[in-house]
């Protein structure tokens, strides 16, 4: 059985979808570790309820990004993690984590990259007048949302309600992320 880690900063809906797919056998995997940079985030409580080990940390408690990433690498190694899945992790991955897990970190992003990289992608797309939105899963490298694209799925939406775009997008994200993880692990 494959061992994966999920990094998140918020509610953890993609984490829940991945954990459920592991639990029901859709994925031949186990979420071995959740990493969260906001100790009060909902994903922390969700991981605890599911009995999944969680490292919740405050980056301000560390002298540098390299310091907290070194601790994360140690935890990933100890948990024998094969694949790291960023799922709403609102930090840029640094050199320490990339040098240890480069080529084994994927991210999900709420736009059809390379358009609208970075934070507020949906809001940027709406401001631009986009009519076709989408989800991208890509390999993480040293560029912001610039790693090689693994999967994309588009959807049409004619409106300006960012919450509705996020809602539609999340439904797609949950399925696409699980499908993509399954392909990678094969």
Secondary structure, 3 states (H helix, E strand, C coil): CEEEEEEECCCCHHHHHHHHHHHCCCCCEEEEEEEECCCCCHHHHHHHHCCCCEEECCHHHCCCHHHHHHHHHHHHHHCCCCEEEECCCCCCCCHHHHHHHCCCEEEEECCCCCCCCCCCHHHHHHHHCCCEEEEEEEECCCCCCCCCEEEEEEEECCCCCHHHHHHHHHHHHHHHHHHHHHHHHC
